[in-house]
Every structure is written in structure tokens, then in C-alpha cells.
């Protein structure tokens, strides 16, 4: 199987120029699906830290890049929504965040914020009389006690080292949310209405973002808090 991807047919979320080269690298299969961006693309095309695949491999061999708290060793590893990218020797830390048009961008954050990452709860199932399992948007699963009050649509902050839940943001009216898909991707606003559909289609939600009020589908909405966005880049 080829390791290359044509730039013109690359996912819209990839932050690359479409007409400068014919091919780019292909991401390895991972929890972010086709929307995951190869680490090489971020190092070479976004941050301009390297000029080639060979240089990127050298950087990783020297253990200079962390992805979600772990040393990154593969230039083709898939990096996606809300992942944490860290360069400790440069004292630079980033969260992968959506921007207008659905492209992924890097949001500078503090070193303390880089110790954990956000996950949206997408599923909840009972494993035993005493235990639930939560499924997150990035493929992560968590086992929790039966008496904990976490539900699909809520967001959790997960400690990168321990895997423990550090914070819980409830999906409810008045919550601060970001949009991760559709024509309003990248916007941040307040959830003002949830319209439940009866035909099996996703629920529709209304969001107020500054002077604009708009609707989008529920799967495109992720709850955050006011400390989450950092300084957009």
C-alpha cells in the first residue's frame, strides 16, 4: 500500500496547500479516521520546523516531540482534534483546534494545559452492575463507577499520564461550546437551544456566537470551558 496521498484529494481538515505539490504523506490508520493529519505535515507544512521526511525522523529519534504526553516516534502518526502537541526543549505547546472551513490549526497553550486533553463522550454502556464504559470521540474508552454522572455529549479533561478524569463539562443549555464541523466550524459560543428531531436524524442545536446566532447539528458541538481556547494561531 502506498505511503502517499494526493494533495488535491486530501481531507479538507488537513492544513496544507493544495496546488504546490502533487503528493503528500498519508497518515497511518488511527482514532481520528481520515481527518487525522500526519505528524510530518504539521512539522513540515504548518510549523516549518523541518524541510523533509528525513529531517522529521531525526527530530523524532531525538525524542523532541510529545503527542498527548508520550514521545512521538512515527512521522506518519495521526494527529487530530484536541490532541496535544508539545516541544519541551522549545517550551512550545499546542492544542489541535478547528478553524473556519474545517481545517485543523494549532492553538498555543501553557505547559500546564499540555498535561491533559479533552474528549467528548460519544457513547456509554454498562459493563457490570458496578461499572460503565465511556467511549470518547478519539477512540479512547474509560471505565467509571456506576454512580458517576457522565453522559453522551458531555466533555471530559483526561490527564495524559494517569488517564484520570481531571474535569467534567456538562452538555446543557448555557454551556460554552465549539463547533468542529460544517459551515460554522471553529466558532465558539453559548448553547441556547436543543431541538430534538423525531425522524432519526441528529438533533439540531442553536448557538449564539458574539452577534451571530446559528444552528448546527449536535454531533458538531463540543462543550469546552473559557480557559480552553488559549491564544488562537
C-alpha positions, -999 to +999 in steps of 0.1 A: +000+000+000+013+034-009+025+059+018+015+089-003-017+109-006-026+133-034-028+168-021-059+177-041-078+147-026-065+151+010-092+157+036-104+193+040-092+193+076-056+190+065-038+224+068-018+221+035-015+239+002-034+221-025-017+231-056+020+234-048+028+197-049+012+166-063+016+143-033+019+145+004+023+118+031-005+095+041-015+092+078-015+058+094-049+045+105-059+058+139-087+070+161-093+102+141-101+084+109-094+102+076-095+136+094-063+128+113-033+147+100+001+130+097+026+145+122+050+151+093+025+176+077+024+196+110+062+196+114+069+205+078+039+223+064+025+241+094+053+248+118+081+248+092+104+230+117+117+206+091+121+205+054+118+168+047+107+134+059+143+126+068+147+157+090+114+149+107+126+114+115+158+128+130+138+151+153+116+122+165+146+099+170+159+125+194+127+124+214+120+161+209+082+158+202+054+147+226+019+138+214-006+136+243+022+133+268+040+104+251+072+106+229+062+106+192+082+081+172+064+079+139+062+107+113+030+093+099+012+090+132-023+105+130-028+138+149-064+151+153-090+172+171-080+183+206-047+163+206-018+180+225+015+185+207+045+195+228+081+206+221+095+208+256+130+219+246+115+248+228+089+254+256+062+253+230+028+236+235-002+234+212-037+220+211-052+209+178-083+230+173-108+235+144-109+267+124-131+282+097-136+258+068-130+227+090-092+229+088-072+220+119-050+246+134-026+249+163-037+268+194-007+278+217-013+267+253+007+266+286+028+237+297+003+230+325-025+228+300-005+203+279-007+178+307-042+168+298-066+166+268-103+170+261-125+142+250-162+143+240-183+114+253-199+097+223-212+065+240-220+050+273-226+013+280-229-008+312-202-034+317-213-048+350-237-040+379-210-016+392-193-002+362-200+018+330-177+022+300-175+056+283-164+060+246-148+092+236-145+109+202-109+099+198-114+062+203-105+062+240-126+042+264-129+048+301-143+026+329-162+045+355-182+036+387-220+031+381-229+061+404-210+087+383-230+113+364-214+114+330-235+113+298-230+113+260-225+149+248-205+159+280-168+166+277-140+153+300-105+165+306-082+135+308-048+135+325-022+123+299-001+104+324-027+088+347-057+086+324-078+100+353-107+125+347-095+159+357-126+179+348-161+174+335-181+198+313-218+191+311-237+193+278-266+216+287-282+249+278-259+278+286-227+257+281-198+271+262-192+251+231-171+250+200-182+238+165-159+212+149-177+206+116-200+222+090-200+258+077-196+272+112-165+251+121-142+269+145-168+292+161-172+293+199-204+303+215-231+296+240-256+267+236-290+284+236-314+257+223-315+219+216-342+208+191-349+171+193-357+155+160-381+126+156-370+111+123-338+096+134-317+125+122-292+142+146-307+168+169-302+204+159-287+230+183-287+268+184-256+286+193-250+323+200-215+334+190-209+371+196-235+389+173-243+358+153-269+331+162-269+300+141-279+263+140-258+232+135-261+195+142-255+181+176-225+159+166-206+190+155-208+205+190-182+200+218-185+215+253-154+234+265-147+260+292-135+296+290-099+285+297-097+260+269-091+281+238-059+298+247-044+322+221-055+312+186-029+307+160 
